Amino acid sequence: MAKVCQITGKRTVSGNNVSHANNRTKRKFYPNLHNKKLFLEEEKVWVNLKVSTHALRIINKLGLSQALRKAGLEIIRL
């Protein structure tokens, strides 16, 4: 699975390492992702998400169901 946050869409970006002599080599900046198991109370179901720490703050502020709606994700019932 790709290194992409499922709520915010943050993903790996590329840039340069710049030495003291101003030599530039390519590098990657990875998002701070965590696999979290969160409980969705409306559906009474646990949801596994790969989210960034910024997304965790959004979930704490808005609630999980509203954060999922804003992200355009649907919960698939089993």
N, C-alpha and C positions, 0 to 999 in steps of 0.2 A: 504494500500500500504506500502511496506517495506521502511525502512529508508536507501535508496540507491540513490546516485547521478546518474542521467541518462546520464551524459556526461563522468565523470571520473570513475564511478563505486565504489566510496568511500562508505563504509558501516560501520555499527556498529562493533566495535571490543571489545573484553573483556580483562580485566586485573585485577589487585588487588589494593584494598585500603591497604596501609601499615601503621600501627599505630607506635607510638614511641616505643612500646614494640615489634615491628616487627610481630604483628598479621596480618594475611592476610585474607581479605574477598573479594569475587568476586564483580566486578563492571563493568559497560559498558561505553565505550567512544563513544559518538554519533557524527556523522559528522554535520557540520554547514550547514543544508539544508534550502532552501527557495523555495517556489512555485513562479515561475516567468512566466509571459505571455510576450513572445518575438515575434517580427514581423519578418517573413522570407520574405525578399524582392523579391527573385527570384520567389517564388510561390504566392506572395501577400496574405499571410495567417498568422494568429496569431497562435502561438504554445505555449501550456502550458507545462512547464518542471519543474521537481523537481531537482534543481541543488545546488551544494555546492558553497561556496564563491570562492573556487579555480577554479571551472568551469566557474564562471562568469568572472574571470580574463582571462581565456582561450578564452571565447567568445569575450571579448573586444579586445583581441590581434589578433585572427585569423578571427573573423567574425562568425556569427551563422551558416551559411551553411557549412563552412569548418569544424567547430567544430562538427557538426552533422555527417558529412561524416567520420571524424576520429573516432567518437564513434560508427559508424556502424548503425546509426539510419536512418530510412526512414520516410519521411513525407507522411502520407496517405491523399490523396485528397478526399474530400467529394463531 
